[in-house]
Amino acid sequence: MARRRTDTSSEPLPTLNRETLSKALEIFRYIRPYRWSLIFGLILLFLSSLVFMVFPYLSGVMVDVAQGNSDWEFSLRDVGLVLILILILQGSISYARVMLFARVSEFGIADVRRALYQKMVSLPMVFFEQSRVGELVSRLTADVEKLYSAFSITLAEFLRQIIILISGIVFLALTTPRLALIMLGTFPVVVVAAMLFGRFIRRLSKKRQEELADSNIIVSETMSTIHTVKAFTNELFEAVRYGKNISRVVKVSMAYARGRAIFSVFIITLLFGALFFIIWEGANMLQRGDISAGDLIAFVSYTAIIGGAIAGLGNFYTELLGAIGATERVRDILNQEGEIEFPAEHEAMPEAANIIGQIEYDQIHFRYPTREDVPVLQGLSFKVEAGQKVALVGSSGAGKSTIVQLLLRFYNFQEGQILVDGKPISSYNISALRRNIAIVPQEVLLFGGTIRENILYGRPESTEADIIEASKKANAWEFIRKFPEGLDTVVGERGVKLSGGQRQRIAIARAILKDPAILLLDEATSSLDAESEKVVQDALNTLMQGRTSIIIAHRLATIREVDCIYVIDRGKIVEQGTHEELSMVEDGAYNNFAKLQFEIS
C-alpha cells in the first residue's frame, strides 16, 4: 500500500547559492526587533571563542613552567590564578551570550509562529483543499522548530567553529609551523572523509527507521481494522505482508550494522592513526629540542580542537541547509495572499455589515478550482426575501452545499453574481459579511474546551446571561445544567461524551448567540434519531424566527413549512414552489423524492 509521510527530515536539502541565501535571509525581518541582542550576542560569541583558545596555550605554559623551561617569569600559582580569572570571564561571557541568543530565538520564532498561524487561518478554502493537514501542522511545528534551532544554537555554533578553526590554525602557524603543515596535510582530509562516511551511515540509519515505521503502520492499520481483517479472512495476507516488511527491515539493518563495523575500523586505523602520527612527529621534534613539552601539549590540544571544529562545521552546515529549506517552506505560506487582513495592534476587527438578509443568485456558473473540468452550478438563479425560509432539495452532488459555500465566499464563482441586500457580495468586507451569517452543519465538530467556550465562539464578548438564554432557546440548557460542572464541562476526549443531538443543540446555541441576519442549515437533523430530531427541530424553528434561512434538506418532513423549496439537479433549479404545490406535480422530481423517502421509511 502506498503511504505518504509528512516528515520534513526526509525532504532534500536546498542548493546553497546567492538566490536561496538572500531569500532565506527574508526571515530575518522577524528578528529585526531584536537585532541589538543578536549583534551583542555575536560580539560576545567572538570574544568567548577567542578566550576559549587561550586554554590550550596556558596548558602548555603550565607544563613549561613546571619544568623550568618557560620564557615567562610566572610561577605555577600565577598561571593557576590566570586560569581561574579566564574561567570566570569565560563563564560570564558565555552566560550573557546564551541569554542574548535565547532572547532573539524565543521572541523572534514566537513572532514567526504567530505570523504563520495568522496567515494559515486567513487563507481561502482552496488552499486547504490543495494541502494536507499533516503538512500544514508540520510547517508550524517541525519547520519552525528548525528555524528555532538555527537561531538559538546552530548559527552561533557554526560561527563559533569557524572562529576556532581560523584562530587555531593561525596560532599553530605562528608557534609550530612545521607541525602545523603536517597537521593541515593529513588531519583535515581524514576528518572530512570521516564526515562523509558518517553521512552514509546516517542515511542507512534513516532508511532503517523508515522501514520500521512502515512495519508499525501495518500493525496499526491491522489492529484498528481487525474486524474487517477477520470478516474478509485476511489474517494470512496481513501476516505475509508484515513478514515481508520485517524482512526488508532485517536487510537494511544488516547493511547498517556492516557500515557501522567498517566505520569503527576506519576511526581506529585512520583517524587515530593520523592523530598519533602527528604526535609521534611532535615527540621527535621534542627529542631534538626543536620544541618544548609545553608547545607539544598545546599543539596536540589545538589539533584536537581544530579536528572537532572541522567535524562540527560539517554537521552544522547540514543543519543550516535544513533550516534554509525550512524557511523556503515557511515563506511559501507567508507569501500566500490571504482573504482577510488582520488588524494592527490595538485595532479592532471590522464591524459586522448592517445586513437585512435579502439574497439573490443571478446566473451563477461555478467549477471547483481543484476540479475545473466538472461544472457544479450552471446558470443557477433564485431569490430569497429578507426573513424568508427556503429549502434546497436534490440528490447528493447536485450542488446544494456549494450554493451556501458561495454565499460565505469560500470560493469565487466564474460567472454571474450573488447579491445581498441588492449589493454584490464582493463589495462587502469578507469578515463583515460572514459576521451576519451563521451555519449549523450536519456534523458538528466542537472544540476541545468547555461547553461555555464552544457557545461563546458565536460572540466571544457575550455575558453569562446571554449564554444561558441562548442555551435555553436551543433546548440545550436542560442537559447542560445537569452536568456537575455545567457550562464549564470540558468537551472532548478528557471531558464528557456528548450525543449527536446534544452537539447539534450546542451548535444552535452558538448560532443564536451570534444573532445572524442569515442562517444556513446544512442537513442539520439528518443524522439524528427521531427523539433527538424533534428536540433539535424545535430549537431550529426558534433560531429561524425573523431570519433569512436557507435549509439544505435531507428529510422532507422538516421543510413542510418553508416559504419556497428549490429542487436542484446537476447545478440547475428544475422545480420550485411550496411543499403543497410540488407535491401536486405527479411526475415531478420533488414528488419522486417524497415517494422514495416514504417507501424507504
Number of C-alpha atoms within 10 A of each C-alpha: 5 3 6 6 9 16 12 17 13 11 11 10 16 15 12 12 8 9 10 15 14 10 14 18 12 13 19 15 12 18 22 13 13 18 15 13 19 22 13 15 24 19 13 21 23 18 17 19 21 17 15 15 19 14 17 20 18 19 19 22 25 22 20 20 19 14 12 13 14 17 9 10 8 15 14 14 10 12 16 15 12 13 16 12 12 16 15 12 14 18 13 13 19 18 12 15 24 17 14 21 24 19 19 25 23 15 17 23 22 15 14 23 18 12 14 21 17 16 20 18 13 16 19 18 14 14 15 13 11 10 10 12 12 12 15 20 13 16 23 17 12 18 25 22 17 23 27 22 17 22 25 21 16 22 19 20 19 21 17 21 21 17 18 23 21 12 17 24 18 13 16 20 14 11 14 17 14 14 21 21 13 15 24 13 11 15 24 19 15 20 21 15 16 18 18 13 16 15 14 16 20 15 12 20 19 16 17 21 15 15 20 19 13 18 20 15 14 18 15 12 13 19 12 11 11 14 11 12 17 11 9 9 11 14 14 10 11 16 14 12 14 19 13 13 18 17 12 16 20 15 12 20 19 14 15 20 14 13 19 19 11 12 17 11 12 17 15 11 11 16 21 14 15 21 18 13 16 21 19 12 15 25 17 13 17 16 12 10 10 12 16 22 20 24 24 21 21 24 26 21 19 24 25 14 18 24 21 16 23 21 19 18 21 17 15 20 15 14 20 22 18 22 26 26 24 25 22 19 16 22 16 10 19 18 10 14 12 17 17 15 14 14 10 8 6 6 8 9 12 14 12 17 15 12 17 17 24 20 24 20 20 16 17 22 19 25 19 17 15 11 9 10 9 11 14 24 27 19 16 19 17 14 15 19 17 19 19 21 24 25 27 25 27 22 13 12 13 20 23 27 17 19 20 20 15 17 21 21 19 16 17 18 17 12 15 15 19 24 17 25 16 11 14 14 19 14 10 14 15 19 18 16 23 18 22 21 22 24 22 23 17 17 16 17 13 18 13 14 15 20 20 21 20 21 27 21 16 22 17 12 9 14 11 12 9 15 23 20 17 25 27 16 21 30 23 25 20 11 11 21 13 10 12 9 12 15 21 14 18 20 20 15 8 9 12 12 12 13 10 18 22 20 20 29 28 26 28 32 31 26 26 27 26 21 19 24 21 28 25 26 22 21 19 27 27 15 15 16 11 11 9 17 19 15 17 24 17 13 22 24 12 15 22 21 12 14 19 24 28 25 26 25 22 22 16 15 12 18 21 13 14 17 17 21 26 22 24 24 21 17 23 21 20 15 16 19 17 17 19 10 13 21 18 11 13 10 10 15 19 27 17 14 19 17 13 11 14 11 8 7 6
